[in-house]
Amino acid sequence: MQPEQYVEMADPAELAARLRHVYWIGGGSGAGKSTIARRLADRYGWRLYATDDMMPDHARRTTPENAPFLHRFITMDMDERWVNRPPEVMLETFHWFRGEGFELIVEDLLDMPREPCVIVEGFRLLPHLVKPLLAAPEQAVWLLPTPDFRQAAFRSRAEPGEGFVWKTSDPAKADRNIAERDHMFTMRLQEETERLELRTIQVDTTMTEDDLSAQVTRAFGL
């Protein structure tokens, strides 16, 4: 998937050098990115940067010109977002999957002190956008959940009647659409990381939190 918006980098090598203290955990929804990033931050005394938490701020910092998919999404009602469109369209038009606002992540990271290290996590870390920022390949890993793992993770978090899907007219269909969209997104991440020779970890229901944490630690060469 090629985004409509790219991070402008006059000197990618210099930018990668300035971000050599940053570790990246990307991947599909429900893969455990936040949990593992928090564990590593606590263990090593690193700063944690969760891209999900920055979405409202980043949305305010964009314009319809530099983030057209985001601003179109903002105008949609809940059924138009999650019920009325097929998953394929949801995938292709979802602003964060297009890379919109990624340059704001980079701006935020550049504004942070270089000590301690920073661990940044979130599905917005698209492989083709992150790779030019890596001083070394072991600075990044993508967690790719199986459909069963993702469903189990979401079931464990959700309370009946809670969540944005319950603001639609058909929560069950919204859930199915989102699950299919997220599955296709994970498959796209797998294809892209393979093509770019970036590190991945397959996350399934047999893997414990400790197992996943150990694999990410090894991937980072810690």
Long-range contacts (C-beta under 8 A, 24 or more apart in sequence): 1-92, 1-97, 1-98, 1-126, 1-188, 1-192, 3-98, 3-99, 3-100, 3-102, 3-126, 3-129, 4-68, 4-69, 4-98, 4-99, 4-100, 5-66, 5-67, 5-98, 5-99, 5-100, 5-102, 5-103, 6-99, 6-129, 7-99, 7-102, 7-103, 7-106, 7-129, 8-103, 9-132, 12-132, 12-133, 15-106, 15-132, 15-133, 16-132, 16-133, 16-134, 16-135, 17-135, 18-110, 18-114, 19-106, 19-109, 19-110, 19-133, 19-135, 20-135, 20-136, 20-139, 21-114, 21-115, 21-116, 21-117, 21-118, 22-109, 22-117, 22-118, 22-119, 22-120, 22-133, 22-139, 23-117, 23-118, 23-119, 23-120, 23-139, 23-140, 23-220, 24-119, 24-120, 24-121, 24-125, 24-130, 24-133, 24-134, 24-139, 24-140, 24-141, 25-119, 25-120, 25-121, 25-122, 25-125, 25-140, 25-141, 25-142, 25-143, 25-216, 26-121, 26-122, 26-123, 26-124, 26-125, 26-126, 26-127, 26-130, 26-140, 26-141, 26-142, 26-143, 26-189, 27-123, 27-142, 27-143, 27-144, 27-145, 27-186, 27-189, 27-200, 27-203, 28-123, 28-143, 28-144, 28-145, 28-150, 28-182, 28-185, 28-186, 28-189, 29-123, 29-145, 29-150, 29-182, 29-185, 29-186, 30-145, 30-149, 30-150, 30-151, 30-153, 30-154, 30-182, 31-143, 31-144, 31-145, 31-149, 31-150, 31-153, 31-203, 32-143, 32-145, 32-153, 32-203, 32-209, 32-212, 33-121, 33-122, 33-123, 33-143, 34-121, 35-209, 36-121, 36-143, 36-209, 36-212, 36-213, 36-216, 37-119, 37-120, 37-121, 39-209, 39-213, 40-119, 40-213, 40-216, 40-217, 40-220, 40-222, 41-119, 44-116, 44-117, 44-222, 45-116, 46-116, 46-117, 46-118, 46-119, 47-112, 47-116, 47-117, 47-118, 47-119, 48-118, 48-119, 48-121, 49-105, 49-108, 49-109, 49-112, 49-118, 49-119, 49-120, 49-121, 50-120, 50-121, 50-122, 51-105, 51-120, 51-121, 51-122, 51-123, 51-124, 51-125, 52-122, 54-104, 54-105, 54-108, 55-96, 55-101, 58-101, 58-104, 58-105, 59-101, 61-101, 61-104, 62-100, 62-101, 62-104, 66-100, 67-95, 67-100, 67-101, 68-100, 69-93, 69-94, 69-95, 69-98, 69-100, 70-95, 70-96, 70-100, 70-101, 78-164, 78-167, 78-168, 79-168, 79-169, 79-170, 81-168, 82-164, 82-165, 82-168, 82-174, 82-177, 82-178, 83-168, 83-169, 83-170, 83-173, 83-174, 83-177, 85-177, 86-177, 87-177, 87-178, 87-180, 87-181, 87-184, 88-184, 90-177, 90-178, 90-181, 91-181, 91-184, 91-185, 91-188, 94-181, 96-123, 96-124, 97-126, 97-185, 99-126, 99-129, 102-126, 102-129, 106-133, 123-185, 126-189, 126-192, 127-189, 127-192, 127-193, 127-196, 127-198, 128-192, 128-196, 130-198, 131-196, 131-198, 137-197, 137-198, 137-199, 138-199, 138-219, 138-220, 138-221, 139-220, 140-198, 140-199, 141-198, 141-199, 141-200, 141-201, 141-216, 141-219, 141-220, 142-189, 142-193, 142-198, 142-199, 142-200, 142-201, 143-200, 143-201, 143-203, 143-212, 143-216, 144-186, 144-189, 144-190, 144-193, 144-200, 144-201, 144-202, 144-203, 145-186, 145-203, 145-204, 146-202, 146-203, 146-204, 146-205, 147-179, 147-183, 148-204, 148-205, 149-203, 149-204, 149-205, 149-207, 150-179, 150-182, 150-183, 150-186, 151-179, 152-205
